[in-house]
Amino acid sequence: MGLLAFKDAVHLVSRTGLGAEWDMIKQLEGRSQEDAVNWVLHSAASGLRPTPRMTPWLKLEPMRLNDMKTRNSAWSISQREGKLLQAWWVEQMLATHTPFIERMTLFWHNHFTSSIQKTLQPSLLYQQNLLLRRHATGNFAELLRAMARDPAMLVYLDGYQNTKSQPNENFARELLELFTIGRGQYRESDVKAAAKAFTGWGVDNNTGKFIIRPEEHASDSVTFLGKTGRFTGDDIIKILLEHPRTAERLTEKFWLEFVSNRPDPALVSVWAQQLRKSHYDIQRFMRTLLTSEPFWALQNRGTLVKSPVELVIGTLRTLPYPRESTQELLNLCRLLGQELFDPPNVKGWSGGEHWISTQTLLVRNAYLSKLSRGDLNDKSAAGVKLPNASEEQLVEWLLPVKPLQPLPTTPGARRLVRSLLLDPAFQVS
């Protein structure tokens, strides 16, 4: 491919960010593919918004261990502060100059799920979000080891209750099934062996920090995925990272997130081998993906359903419409099925076509209709300044494929943009 045409720049910005931001598209238009991809991958991260005020572990956790009154108080605090945490991330997404980092942080948040409802510890989830940001485009092996030590994850999957006298298999099971090799690649005996290897890993009752309690570690020999030894949790992770299916499943998830809804098994195998050979270098992998033929192929455009965050936050970042309150945006995402810091279960959000139902499609259209309403004949409406572009370019800007509904016959950019927002093709990227 030569220099990026406008529609190609739109594709790259839409798939790697939050919305098709005009200024960003114009920065990439006319660049070489390699230069444009490097620009996305190496943009300096935006600063974070001020930390929301949250009750520390030391104060909140003991409340959960006492009588019903204090447990209810702990629940109320966690729900209130959880809303503040959700609002913090929405505001960060709206304000960031590097939406790719937010996109990647959200990707990992859906891979390594934890929820407010289970942990009841917003302060730990905030720290987990910072961890995901630090490793967002770094190294998956390091991220996996860090998540195994993450207090929010240890609470969410009961890892902090995993002792040699009472092994808890929850974290071990999800480590195998969801985070690495997947079903069909292990036996129940492997789950039990992994759980034993992680005994003693927990959370310090005084600080809420990760701690290993040697006296709670079951040091007897176990067999895990055909290997026998006195394993620690790090040994289990090392074995899983060496397993081919870990890289393959991770590659499949990246494909579904950035390329199309139908992974190519042959190319997935090749990319997975490269991922393992690079010791799980995420940025190098993303460069391979974003410069690949499948990523740029016309037949793969318009194949990914926008998540609620992409639709709600992305539309506001794309178009200069007045925005609703942060709480209203949070409620909208909830109605559409994506509540930040609170995925439906340990598997996270299924995504893809699961985002669309009769009910959510009505909510999506109502939001877009409300957002774009107003006097469509008024070219000087306050706060609504659209790019000075041709009708053809406006269509390429907002839709990844040709519109499925007739365009308005009455001229006017605001009228056309409203029509494009309400076109079914706007629901995909």
C-alpha positions as CSV (number, residue, x, y, z in Angstrom):
1,M,0.0,0.0,0.0
2,G,1.2,3.5,-0.8
3,L,0.1,6.7,1.1
4,L,-3.1,6.5,3.1
5,A,-6.2,7.8,1.5
6,F,-8.7,9.6,3.6
7,K,-10.9,6.5,4.1
8,D,-7.9,4.4,5.1
9,A,-6.9,7.0,7.7
10,V,-10.5,6.8,9.0
11,H,-10.3,3.0,9.2
12,L,-7.0,3.1,11.2
13,V,-8.3,5.8,13.6
14,S,-11.7,4.1,14.1
15,R,-10.2,0.7,14.8
16,T,-7.5,1.8,17.2
17,G,-9.2,4.6,19.0
18,L,-12.5,5.9,20.3
19,G,-14.3,7.4,17.4
20,A,-13.3,8.7,14.0
21,E,-11.7,12.0,15.1
22,W,-11.4,14.4,12.2
23,D,-8.2,16.1,13.3
24,M,-6.4,12.8,14.0
25,I,-7.6,11.4,10.6
26,K,-6.2,14.5,8.8
27,Q,-2.9,14.0,10.6
28,L,-2.6,10.5,9.2
29,E,-4.0,11.1,5.8
30,G,-1.2,11.0,3.2
31,R,1.3,9.2,5.4
32,S,2.7,5.8,4.6
33,Q,1.1,2.9,6.3
34,E,4.1,2.2,8.4
35,D,4.5,5.8,9.5
36,A,0.8,6.0,10.4
37,V,0.8,2.8,12.4
38,N,4.0,3.9,14.2
39,W,2.2,7.2,15.0
40,V,-0.6,5.3,16.7
41,L,1.6,2.9,18.6
42,H,4.1,5.5,19.8
43,S,1.9,8.4,20.8
44,A,2.9,9.8,24.2
45,A,0.3,8.8,26.8
46,S,-2.0,11.5,28.1
47,G,-1.9,12.4,31.8
48,L,-4.5,10.9,34.0
49,R,-7.4,12.8,35.6
50,P,-7.3,13.3,39.4
51,T,-7.8,10.1,41.3
52,P,-11.3,9.8,42.7
53,R,-11.6,9.7,46.4
54,M,-12.0,6.1,47.7
55,T,-11.9,4.4,51.0
56,P,-8.7,2.4,51.5
57,W,-8.7,-1.4,51.9
58,L,-7.6,-1.2,55.6
59,K,-10.8,0.7,56.5
60,L,-13.3,-1.0,54.2
61,E,-12.3,-4.7,54.4
62,P,-12.8,-5.2,58.2
63,M,-16.4,-3.9,57.7
64,R,-17.2,-6.9,55.6
65,L,-16.1,-9.3,58.3
66,N,-18.3,-8.1,61.1
67,D,-22.1,-7.9,61.6
68,M,-24.8,-7.4,58.9
69,K,-25.0,-3.6,59.6
70,T,-21.3,-3.0,58.9
71,R,-21.4,-5.3,55.9
72,N,-24.3,-3.3,54.5
73,S,-22.4,-0.1,55.1
74,A,-19.4,-1.5,53.3
75,W,-21.6,-2.4,50.4
76,S,-23.1,1.1,50.2
77,I,-19.6,2.7,50.3
78,S,-18.4,0.5,47.5
79,Q,-21.4,1.2,45.3
80,R,-21.1,4.9,45.8
81,E,-17.3,5.0,45.2
82,G,-17.7,2.5,42.3
83,K,-19.9,5.1,40.5
84,L,-17.1,7.7,41.1
85,L,-14.6,5.3,39.6
86,Q,-16.7,4.6,36.6
87,A,-17.2,8.4,36.0
88,W,-13.4,8.8,36.3
89,W,-12.8,6.4,33.5
90,V,-15.5,7.9,31.2
91,E,-14.0,11.4,31.8
92,Q,-10.6,10.0,31.0
93,M,-11.8,8.5,27.8
94,L,-13.5,11.7,26.7
95,A,-10.4,13.8,27.5
96,T,-7.5,11.7,26.4
97,H,-5.2,12.6,23.5
98,T,-4.2,8.9,23.1
99,P,-7.4,6.9,22.7
100,F,-5.4,3.9,21.7
101,I,-4.2,3.5,25.3
102,E,-7.8,3.6,26.5
103,R,-8.8,1.1,23.8
104,M,-6.1,-1.3,24.9
105,T,-6.8,-0.8,28.6
106,L,-10.4,-1.6,27.9
107,F,-9.3,-4.7,25.9
108,W,-7.3,-6.0,28.9
109,H,-10.1,-5.1,31.3
110,N,-12.3,-7.5,29.4
111,H,-9.6,-10.2,29.3
112,F,-8.7,-10.0,33.0
113,T,-12.1,-9.2,34.5
114,S,-12.8,-8.0,38.0
115,S,-16.0,-6.3,39.2
116,I,-17.1,-3.9,41.9
117,Q,-20.0,-6.1,42.9
118,K,-17.7,-9.0,43.8
119,T,-14.6,-7.2,45.2
120,L,-16.5,-4.4,46.9
121,Q,-13.1,-2.6,46.7
122,P,-13.1,0.4,44.2
123,S,-9.6,1.4,45.4
124,L,-8.2,-2.0,44.3
125,L,-10.0,-1.8,41.0
126,Y,-8.5,1.7,40.4
127,Q,-5.0,0.3,41.1
128,Q,-5.8,-2.6,38.7
129,N,-6.8,-0.1,36.0
130,L,-3.4,1.6,36.4
131,L,-1.7,-1.7,36.1
132,L,-3.5,-2.5,32.9
133,R,-2.5,0.9,31.6
134,R,1.2,0.4,32.4
135,H,1.2,-2.9,30.5
136,A,-1.3,-2.0,27.8
137,T,1.2,-2.2,25.0
138,G,4.1,-3.7,26.8
139,N,4.6,-7.4,27.5
140,F,1.8,-10.0,28.0
141,A,4.0,-12.3,30.0
142,E,4.8,-9.5,32.5
143,L,1.1,-8.5,32.5
144,L,0.0,-12.1,33.3
145,R,2.5,-12.3,36.2
146,A,1.3,-8.9,37.5
147,M,-2.3,-9.9,37.3
148,A,-1.7,-13.1,39.3
149,R,-0.4,-10.8,42.0
150,D,-3.1,-8.1,41.6
151,P,-5.1,-7.6,44.9
152,A,-8.4,-6.9,43.0
153,M,-8.0,-10.1,41.0
154,L,-7.0,-12.1,44.1
155,V,-10.2,-10.9,45.8
156,Y,-12.4,-11.3,42.7
157,L,-11.4,-14.9,42.1
158,D,-10.9,-15.8,45.8
159,G,-7.2,-16.3,45.4
160,Y,-6.6,-14.6,48.7
161,Q,-8.4,-17.5,50.4
162,N,-6.2,-20.1,48.7
163,T,-4.4,-21.9,51.5
164,K,-2.7,-25.3,51.8
165,S,-5.4,-26.5,54.3
166,Q,-8.2,-25.3,52.0
167,P,-7.1,-24.9,48.4
168,N,-9.4,-22.6,46.4
169,E,-9.4,-23.4,42.7
170,N,-11.3,-20.4,41.3
171,F,-8.2,-18.4,40.1
172,A,-6.4,-21.5,38.8
173,R,-9.5,-22.5,36.8
174,E,-9.9,-19.1,35.2
175,L,-6.2,-18.7,34.6
176,L,-6.3,-21.8,32.4
177,E,-9.8,-21.4,30.9
178,L,-9.9,-17.7,30.2
179,F,-6.5,-16.1,30.5
180,T,-4.4,-18.6,28.7
181,I,-4.8,-22.0,27.0
182,G,-8.6,-22.4,27.1
183,R,-11.0,-25.4,27.5
184,G,-10.0,-28.7,26.0
185,Q,-6.4,-28.2,26.8
186,Y,-6.3,-29.3,30.5
187,R,-7.9,-31.7,33.0
188,E,-9.4,-31.2,36.4
189,S,-6.1,-32.6,37.9
190,D,-4.3,-29.7,36.2
191,V,-6.6,-27.1,37.9
192,K,-6.0,-28.7,41.3
193,A,-2.3,-28.8,40.7
194,A,-2.2,-25.1,39.7
195,A,-4.4,-24.2,42.7
196,K,-1.8,-25.9,45.0
197,A,1.0,-24.0,43.4
198,F,-0.7,-20.7,44.1
199,T,-1.5,-21.4,47.8
200,G,-0.1,-18.7,50.1
201,W,-0.6,-15.9,47.5
202,G,-2.9,-13.4,49.1
203,V,-3.6,-9.8,50.2
204,D,-2.0,-8.3,53.3
205,N,-4.8,-7.5,55.8
206,N,-3.2,-4.3,56.9
207,T,-2.2,-2.8,53.6
208,G,-4.3,-4.4,50.8
209,K,-1.0,-5.2,49.0
210,F,0.0,-8.5,47.5
211,I,1.8,-10.9,49.9
212,I,3.1,-14.5,49.8
213,R,2.6,-16.4,53.0
214,P,5.2,-19.2,52.9
215,E,3.5,-21.1,55.8
216,E,0.3,-21.4,53.7
217,H,2.1,-22.7,50.6
218,A,1.5,-26.4,49.7
219,S,5.0,-27.5,48.7
220,D,4.4,-31.1,47.8
221,S,5.1,-32.3,44.2
222,V,2.3,-32.0,41.6
223,T,1.9,-32.8,38.0
224,F,0.7,-30.0,35.8
225,L,0.2,-30.3,32.0
226,G,2.5,-33.3,31.9
227,K,5.3,-31.7,34.0
228,T,6.0,-32.7,37.6
229,G,7.7,-30.7,40.3
230,R,7.3,-28.6,43.5
231,F,5.8,-25.7,41.6
232,T,5.1,-22.1,42.6
233,G,2.6,-19.9,40.9
234,D,5.3,-18.4,38.7
235,D,6.3,-21.9,37.6
236,I,2.7,-22.5,36.5
237,I,2.6,-19.2,34.6
238,K,5.9,-20.1,32.8
239,I,4.5,-23.4,31.7
240,L,1.3,-21.8,30.4
241,L,3.3,-19.1,28.5
242,E,5.3,-21.9,26.8
243,H,2.1,-23.6,25.7
244,P,1.2,-22.8,22.0
245,R,-2.5,-22.4,22.7
246,T,-1.9,-19.4,25.0
247,A,-0.5,-17.3,22.2
248,E,-3.1,-18.6,19.7
249,R,-6.0,-17.7,21.9
250,L,-4.6,-14.3,22.6
251,T,-4.1,-13.8,18.9
252,E,-7.7,-14.8,18.2
253,K,-8.9,-12.2,20.7
254,F,-6.8,-9.5,19.1
255,W,-8.2,-10.5,15.7
256,L,-11.8,-10.3,16.9
257,E,-11.1,-6.9,18.5
258,F,-9.2,-5.2,15.6
259,V,-9.6,-7.1,12.3
260,S,-12.9,-8.9,11.8
261,N,-15.4,-11.4,13.3
262,R,-13.8,-14.3,11.5
263,P,-10.2,-15.1,12.4
264,D,-8.0,-16.8,9.7
265,P,-6.7,-20.0,11.4
266,A,-3.6,-20.2,9.2
267,L,-2.6,-16.6,9.9
268,V,-3.5,-16.9,13.6
269,S,-1.1,-19.8,13.8
270,V,1.7,-17.7,12.2
271,W,1.1,-14.6,14.3
272,A,0.9,-16.7,17.5
273,Q,4.3,-18.3,16.7
274,Q,5.7,-14.8,16.2
275,L,4.1,-13.6,19.5
276,R,5.8,-16.5,21.4
277,K,9.1,-15.9,19.7
278,S,9.0,-12.2,20.7
279,H,8.4,-13.3,24.3
280,Y,4.9,-11.8,24.1
281,D,5.8,-8.3,23.0
282,I,2.4,-6.6,22.6
283,Q,3.6,-3.6,20.7
284,R,5.5,-5.7,18.1
285,F,2.5,-7.9,17.7
286,M,0.2,-4.9,17.2
287,R,2.5,-3.6,14.5
288,T,2.2,-6.9,12.7
289,L,-1.5,-6.8,13.0
290,L,-2.0,-3.2,11.9
291,T,0.2,-3.5,8.9
292,S,-1.3,-6.8,7.7
293,E,-3.4,-7.3,4.6
294,P,-6.4,-8.6,6.6
295,F,-6.5,-5.4,8.7
296,W,-6.7,-3.1,5.6
297,A,-8.8,-5.4,3.5
298,L,-12.0,-3.8,2.3
299,Q,-14.0,-6.9,3.0
300,N,-13.1,-6.7,6.7
301,R,-14.4,-3.1,7.1
302,G,-17.8,-2.7,8.7
303,T,-17.5,-6.2,10.2
304,L,-17.1,-5.2,13.9
305,V,-20.1,-4.1,15.9
306,K,-19.3,-1.0,18.0
307,S,-19.3,-1.6,21.7
308,P,-21.4,0.7,23.9
309,V,-18.3,2.6,24.9
310,E,-17.3,3.0,21.2
311,L,-20.7,4.2,20.3
312,V,-21.3,6.5,23.2
313,I,-17.8,7.9,23.9
314,G,-16.6,7.5,20.3
315,T,-19.6,9.5,18.9
316,L,-18.9,12.4,21.3
317,R,-15.2,12.4,20.4
318,T,-16.1,12.3,16.7
319,L,-18.8,15.0,16.5
320,P,-19.1,18.3,18.3
321,Y,-22.5,17.8,19.7
322,P,-23.2,19.0,23.3
323,R,-22.7,16.1,25.7
324,E,-24.9,14.8,28.4
325,S,-23.8,14.5,32.0
326,T,-21.2,11.8,32.9
327,Q,-23.8,10.0,35.0
328,E,-26.2,9.9,32.0
329,L,-23.4,8.5,29.8
330,L,-22.7,5.8,32.4
331,N,-26.4,5.0,32.6
332,L,-26.5,4.8,28.8
333,C,-23.6,2.4,28.7
334,R,-25.3,0.3,31.4
335,L,-28.5,0.1,29.4
336,L,-26.5,-1.0,26.3
337,G,-24.8,-3.8,28.3
338,Q,-21.3,-2.4,29.1
339,E,-20.9,-1.2,32.7
340,L,-17.2,-0.3,33.3
341,F,-15.6,-2.1,36.2
342,D,-18.6,-4.4,36.3
343,P,-18.6,-7.0,33.5
344,P,-21.5,-9.5,33.7
345,N,-19.3,-12.4,34.7
346,V,-15.7,-13.7,34.8
347,K,-15.8,-14.2,31.0
348,G,-16.3,-10.5,30.5
349,W,-18.4,-9.0,27.7
350,S,-19.0,-11.4,24.8
351,G,-18.9,-8.4,22.3
352,G,-19.6,-8.7,18.6
353,E,-23.2,-9.4,17.6
354,H,-24.0,-9.9,21.3
355,W,-24.0,-6.1,21.7
356,I,-27.1,-5.9,19.4
357,S,-30.6,-6.9,20.4
358,T,-34.0,-5.5,19.8
359,Q,-33.8,-3.6,23.0
360,T,-30.3,-2.3,22.7
361,L,-30.7,-1.3,19.1
362,L,-33.7,0.9,20.1
363,V,-31.6,2.5,22.9
364,R,-28.7,3.1,20.5
365,N,-30.9,4.8,17.9
366,A,-32.7,6.9,20.5
367,Y,-29.3,8.1,21.8
368,L,-28.0,9.0,18.3
369,S,-31.3,10.6,17.4
370,K,-31.3,12.7,20.6
371,L,-27.7,13.7,20.1
372,S,-28.1,14.9,16.6
373,R,-31.5,16.6,16.9
374,G,-32.1,20.3,16.6
375,D,-32.6,22.8,13.8
376,L,-31.1,21.0,10.8
377,N,-31.4,24.2,8.7
378,D,-29.4,26.2,11.2
379,K,-25.8,26.3,10.0
380,S,-24.5,28.3,13.0
381,A,-25.9,26.3,15.8
382,A,-23.9,26.9,19.0
383,G,-21.3,24.3,19.7
384,V,-21.9,22.3,16.4
385,K,-19.2,23.0,13.9
386,L,-18.8,20.3,11.3
387,P,-15.8,19.9,9.0
388,N,-15.9,21.8,5.7
389,A,-16.0,18.7,3.5
390,S,-17.9,17.3,0.6
391,E,-20.9,15.0,1.0
392,E,-18.8,12.1,-0.2
393,Q,-16.1,12.7,2.3
394,L,-18.6,13.1,5.2
395,V,-20.0,9.7,4.2
396,E,-16.5,8.2,4.2
397,W,-15.8,9.8,7.6
398,L,-18.8,8.4,9.4
399,L,-19.6,5.1,7.7
400,P,-17.1,2.2,7.0
401,V,-19.3,1.0,4.2
402,K,-21.9,2.5,1.9
403,P,-25.0,3.8,3.6
404,L,-27.8,1.3,3.8
405,Q,-30.5,3.9,3.7
406,P,-31.1,6.7,1.2
407,L,-29.3,10.0,1.9
408,P,-31.5,13.1,2.4
409,T,-32.3,15.0,-0.7
410,T,-32.4,18.4,1.1
411,P,-28.8,19.7,1.2
412,G,-27.0,20.6,4.5
413,A,-24.2,19.0,6.4
414,R,-26.1,18.8,9.7
415,R,-29.0,17.0,8.0
416,L,-26.6,14.6,6.2
417,V,-24.6,13.8,9.4
418,R,-27.8,13.1,11.3
419,S,-28.9,10.7,8.5
420,L,-25.5,9.0,8.6
421,L,-25.7,8.6,12.4
422,L,-29.1,6.9,12.1
423,D,-28.0,4.6,9.3
424,P,-27.4,1.0,10.4
425,A,-23.9,1.2,9.0
426,F,-22.9,3.6,11.8
427,Q,-23.3,0.7,14.3
428,V,-20.2,-1.0,12.9
429,S,-16.6,-0.1,12.2
